[in-house]
């Protein structure tokens, strides 16, 4: 049902968006660091437009899986 707590919902929505933006911002630094560590490999993938290769290079599946699990737990707790 509608409990009329629109202000609280809006505050939580803004908090979630800010958290996502921060994670994306930090990801930029991680990607740049990885690029600098293996510039030739990355440049070749960029020139080849190998988006899958680039994503595989800059992400760690185990970390991403943990992040998804954390989001699911938080969604369950706040829904």
Secondary structure as the mmCIF struct_conf table of DSSP 4:
data_model
#
loop_
_struct_conf.conf_type_id
_struct_conf.id
_struct_conf.beg_label_comp_id
_struct_conf.beg_label_asym_id
_struct_conf.beg_label_seq_id
_struct_conf.end_label_comp_id
_struct_conf.end_label_asym_id
_struct_conf.end_label_seq_id
HELX_RH_AL_P HELX_RH_AL_P1 UNK A 6 UNK A 37
TURN_TY1_P TURN_TY1_P1 UNK A 38 UNK A 38
HELX_RH_AL_P HELX_RH_AL_P2 UNK A 39 UNK A 47
TURN_TY1_P TURN_TY1_P2 UNK A 48 UNK A 49
HELX_RH_AL_P HELX_RH_AL_P3 UNK A 51 UNK A 58
HELX_RH_AL_P HELX_RH_AL_P4 UNK A 61 UNK A 78
#
